[in-house]
Amino acid sequence: MVRIAEIEAGSIADELNLEIGSRVVRINGERVRDGIDLTYLLSDTDVELETVTPAGQTMIYEIEREPGDSVGIVPAPDTIRECANKCVFCFIDGNPKDARQTLWLRDDDFRLSFTYGSYVTLTNLGPKGLQRLVDQRISPLYVSVHATEPEVRERLLVNQRAGLIMDQLQMLLGGGLEVHTQVVLCPEWNDGEHLERTIEDLWALGPAIRSLSVVPVGLTKYNLNRPVRLLNAGEAQAAVERVDEARKRALAERSLGWCYAADEMYLIAGRKMPGSAYYDDGALYENGVGAVRRFVDGFDERVASLPRMEGHRIRLVTGGSMAPFIRSRAPTLAESVGAEVEVVQVENRYFGESVTIAGLLGGEDILRAIGEGRQGDIIVLPAEALNTNDVFIDDVPLSRVAGRLGSAEIRTGFEITEALAGGSYVGSGAA
């Protein structure tokens, strides 16, 4: 059943006086399990909707609508399907013991994959679950493959069902679905000849495998005692070379790159970042593939249009991964806006120095790096470090950071130019 969280004003559901809090039980006689079912079954133009009101009364509605008309039911969030694996590289095991509860959720939910592009392993789906994906055309999906050899994947995920991945992918592709894939590369586990095998196997499945991202394993100071370790420069270089070989074939045979090394792989290898053409449509940047190039190109395109800010001192806060690229653009920014510009590189003490991305910076670490009481500054913070409630990952709210920075004007944005052009901000002296 799916609980109705909201009713859109003026919609069919509103006209029928459906109650918020009612549960949708069946549509056209079929059981409704979650929001995906709701959307799929409501796509018919003629619908018999069965609900149970908060008072326990069963109601049946006959709905006829024009194609494209919304019924107007906004469902409550589904219960998240949790992970059944015990991956040797699991980042969640690297949380501090006092991390907030939501950071301990091990999601492995195909609905989040379809809706938000998060990667799933498919180990918690049997044949019926996979058939549902095919029947409801849940595509594209994002799948963490890691290795196609059954014994290697089972060892990585510590799950006997992990070895079924090729059969699962073949079933999905045979049903007409498309899949983006990724490999979290762990040295001496799934690199070298294992990575080559994975690339070959996925390529052989055909163009419905839309992409393969190769991402270096990430560890915090709390799980450095794991049996896996971080890649060194030579291992990252070897991985980039293998990706480049796969790309040459993909470009020749399918006219797209297909296989991509994550930005962090280039940083570890000490390699120059590729140009924008490397990333094709750039759709994988949220997986760390092309985020640096997206920043650089976006900055260069928009910096000249920023307003003048004479007399201000702008401080750009970031992690170690992006700091060199932002630092290289700081003189251009200073000239364009007429202000003093400083890049503040934050050391991540919350997770440890091995974690260098801006999205995992804590509020206390940011305060430590900036120094309290920066009078008159404009401080730009990375929006990706905040959740939807404007709270950093260490549970420090943005308002507390702003309050401790005195009269500084705090701005946030996913791009520096966005923030300086008038992005979200917390006013001076916020408490």
C-alpha positions, 0 to 999 in steps of 0.5 A: 500500500502507498500512503497519500501524502499530498493532493494536488489542488484542482486535480482529479484526486482533489475533485474526488475528495480523496483524503490525505493519509488514505492508502492506495491499495489496488489499481485496476485490481493489482496490488500497489506496493510502492510509488513506482507501482502507483505511477505505472498503474495510474498511467492507464486512462481508465482506472479503478482506484481502491483506497482505505481512508484513515478511518479504515473505510474502503473506497473505490473510485472510477476514473476516466482521464485524458492522456497526460492528465495527472491524477494528482496523488503525491505518495509518501516516500517508500520504505527504502530497500536496504543493502544485503551485502557486506562489501569489503570497501563499504564507505558507510563502515567508515562513518564516525561512531557518532554520525547521525542515524541517516548516514548509516542507512545502507540503501540498495534500492532500484527505485532510487537508482531509477529516480535519482541515478544512485548505483545498486548491486541487484543482489537483493532482487530475485527473478520476480523482482527483475521481471518487474523492472522489465514489465514496468520499463524501469530504465535506465538503471545504474548498477554497481558491477565492480567485477563480472567474474563471479568469484571476484564479485562474491569476494568483494561484496561478501554475498553469494548472490553477487556472482549472478550479475551477468545473468541479471544484466542479460535478463534486463537487457533482453527485456529492453532496458538500458543500464549504466555501470560502474566499477569501484576499483580496489587494488589487488582485488578487481584491477589489472586483468580483472578490470580488463575482463569486466570491461570486455564482458560489459562491452560484449553485452552491447550498446544497451550498457550505456556506460562504464565508470571506473572509480577509485575506492574511497576509505576514511580513517575509520576503515583504513584497517579494511583488507582493501587499500587506496590506489597508488599513482602507478595503479591509477595510471594503469587503470586510466590506460586500460580505460583509454584502450576501451575508449578507443574501441568504443569511439571507433565502433559506437561513436562515444567514449562509453568507458570513463575514468573518474576525476579522482583517478586522474588526480591520483595518477597525476594526470591532466584532466581530459577536455569536455569531449571526453565526457560525451553528454557529461551526464555522469558528473554526480558520480565523480566523472567530469565534475572538475571539467564541468566546474572549469568550463562553467567558470570560464563561461560565466566569470566575466558576467559576475557583478563587480565587488570592489573592496570585498575579500572573497574566500572560496571554501573547498576540499583538497580535490578541487583546490588546485583547480579553483586556485588556478582560476582565482586570479581571473575571478579577482580581476573580473570582480575587482576583489581580493580572492583567497582559496581556503582548502579544508582538511577533513578531520571528520573522516580523515585526510584521505577524504578530499571531496568538498561534499563531505566537509563538516562544519567544524572543519570549515570553521577551523580552516577559515578561522572565526570572526572573518569580518567583512568577508564574502565566504562561498561554501560548497552547496554539496556539503549541505543536506536539504535542511542546510546541515553539514555532514557532521550535524553542524547547521549552516546557521551555526557556522554563519553565526560564528563567522561574525559579520561575514556574508555566507553564500552557497552554490554548486558553482562558485559563479552561481553563488557570487551571482546571487546564489543562496546565502545566509545573511551577516551574523546569522545565529 
